[in-house]
Amino acid sequence: MRIGIIAMGRSGGYNLGKWISSELGYPYKHEPYWNGIHIDKSSVTKYNMYEVFEGNIKTEFDKTIGLYRNDLRECVISHIRAEESGEWHVPYTITTEWIEERERLIKGRIEALKEYLIRLKEIPTIECWITYEGIYQSGKDIQKVLKYLDIKAPKYLHLLDSSNRLRKDKRNKLKQLI
């Protein structure tokens, strides 16, 4: 089965894809267009929404999940930090001063991201909608994914634990996984 995840950048799509891949025993493919990756018949593939908007999805999926983040400010802050450092999947911290220095940029990016979120929600092939907050903060959307993909006995829920969040600060809240 081919499972597609179409996600807003910095919304937890990488960890979500790794988790689903582990649960189902399928290989994980991360942003294949930008990374020159071939899609196997049975795989979990995470696309950044921009890959979709540019018309770069060449594969049809049996199941498609849409992932976005309600807190656009946190999304943008994370994205700017990753752009500046060139490190997209490593833990990091951010200071109040760092945020204050980039406030104008942050606000401008939030406005642009609002428009992209509208476009993301208009993708007709997405059958299961979840949010960063619903997976990594409240845990409420985990059941939705388990049901949608017919995963009866999950073994790798620890991959979704908030302690695995890349941004390390005092605001990380522990949650019950399901």
Buried (B, 14 or more C-beta within 10 A) or exposed (E): EBBBBBBBBBBBBBBBBBBBBBBBEBEBBBBBBEEEBEBEEEBBBBBBBBBBEEEBBEBEBEBBBBBBBEBBBBBBBBBBBBEEEEEBEEEEEBEEEEBEEBEEEBEEBBEEBEEBBEEBEEBEEBEBBBBBBBBBBEBBBBEBBBEBBEBEEBEBBEBBBBEBBBBEEEEBEEBEBE
